[in-house]
Amino acid sequence: MKCLVSGARRELVELLDRLHGRGSSEEEISPEKCLVENFDGLSKLLRFFSASGRYSVVDKIGQALSSSVVRDALYEAIRVVSSLRPGDKITIKTRDDVKDYHCCDYRKLRSLEECSYAGICGELVSPKPTEEKYVECYVCPPEPSREEVRIFLKCIDNRSFFHTLTRDLALSAITKPKRG
């Protein structure tokens, strides 16, 4: 009977862990997997919010004191991006060429000097501008993979990785990406 109870207890603990977003306690996560460089999809996701001036999600992750706050903010970010529909096609003339873009968000500019270069900046060709003739277009980021999110959540459940990883991820979102 004792063996049956301990087996049932272990199954219950594993079920509760899965319900709370934690995997089996047997799975260990290595420090190499918990570096911000391994979470490019999440970084691009948060960079979209930062670029378009929606800092609340990025701030929640960067200032979080618990993994549950990070989980909630990440859920919010993925949910918002998955619900955004790229707007009508607009044509932008950049320094290099003229291309059509479907922007999830954009802002009109009086001049290219106002451009933050977090989005695609250039002269609005179509539709014809009525006021400002320049625009900064923010293309929707791809959603991060399930595996990337799973590993990230595993990393933040480990207190030794939590603060460094969440702050580094928020910093990667608010700093300008290297143009190359």
Secondary structure, DSSP 8 states (H G I E B T S, - for coil): -HHHHHHHHHHHHHHHHHHTT---TT----GGGGSGGG-HHHHHHHHHHHHTT--HHHHHHHT-SSHHHHHHHHHHHHHHHHH----SEEEEE-SS-EEEEE-SEEEEESSGGG--SSSEEEEEEES--SS--EEEEE-------HHHHHHHHHHHHSHHHHHHHHHHHHHHHHS-----
